[in-house]
């Protein structure tokens, strides 16, 4: 299983598992189809949205591990 890291580009995380979109949408990142998702890291997006990147990564990796 590949683990998601803070420096991964959002679009790469979505390609890894489309189900991860729910985690981004759940914290207010509704721009998953916009150009920012293709060039912005998870950590950068979390900073913009005022979210703790470590917590988000932990939740996404727990989800991936449960599959």
C-alpha positions in Angstrom: 0.0 0.0 0.0 1.3 3.4 -0.9 1.1 6.0 1.8 0.0 9.6 1.2 2.4 12.3 2.3 2.0 16.1 2.8 4.1 16.9 -0.2 2.0 14.8 -2.6 0.0 16.7 -5.2 -3.7 16.6 -4.5 -4.5 15.1 -8.0 -2.0 12.3 -7.4 -3.8 11.4 -4.2 -7.1 11.4 -6.0 -5.6 9.2 -8.8 -4.3 6.8 -6.1 -7.8 6.3 -4.7 -10.8 8.4 -5.9 -12.4 7.7 -2.5 -10.0 10.1 -0.9 -12.0 13.0 -2.5 -14.5 12.7 0.4 -11.7 13.7 2.9 -10.9 16.8 0.9 -14.5 17.7 0.4 -15.2 17.2 4.1 -12.8 19.9 5.1 -14.1 22.4 2.5 -11.8 21.7 -0.4 -14.4 21.8 -3.1 -12.0 22.8 -5.9 -10.8 19.3 -6.6 -11.3 19.8 -10.4 -9.6 23.2 -10.5 -6.1 23.7 -11.8 -4.8 24.2 -8.2 -5.5 20.5 -7.5 -3.1 19.6 -10.3 -0.2 21.6 -8.9 -0.8 22.1 -5.2 0.4 19.8 -2.5 -1.8 18.5 0.2 0.2 20.7 2.7 -0.2 23.8 0.6 -4.0 23.3 0.2 -4.3 22.7 4.0 -2.5 25.9 4.7 -4.9 27.8 2.4 -7.9 26.2 4.0 -6.7 26.4 7.6 -6.6 22.7 8.1 -3.9 20.6 9.9 -2.2 18.7 7.2 -0.9 16.0 9.5 -4.4 15.2 10.7 -5.7 15.0 7.2 -2.9 12.7 6.1 -3.4 10.5 9.1 -7.1 10.1 8.2 -6.4 9.4 4.5 -3.8 6.8 5.3 -6.0 5.1 7.8 -8.7 4.9 5.1 -6.3 3.5 2.6 -5.0 0.9 5.1 -8.5 -0.3 5.8 -9.1 -1.3 2.2 
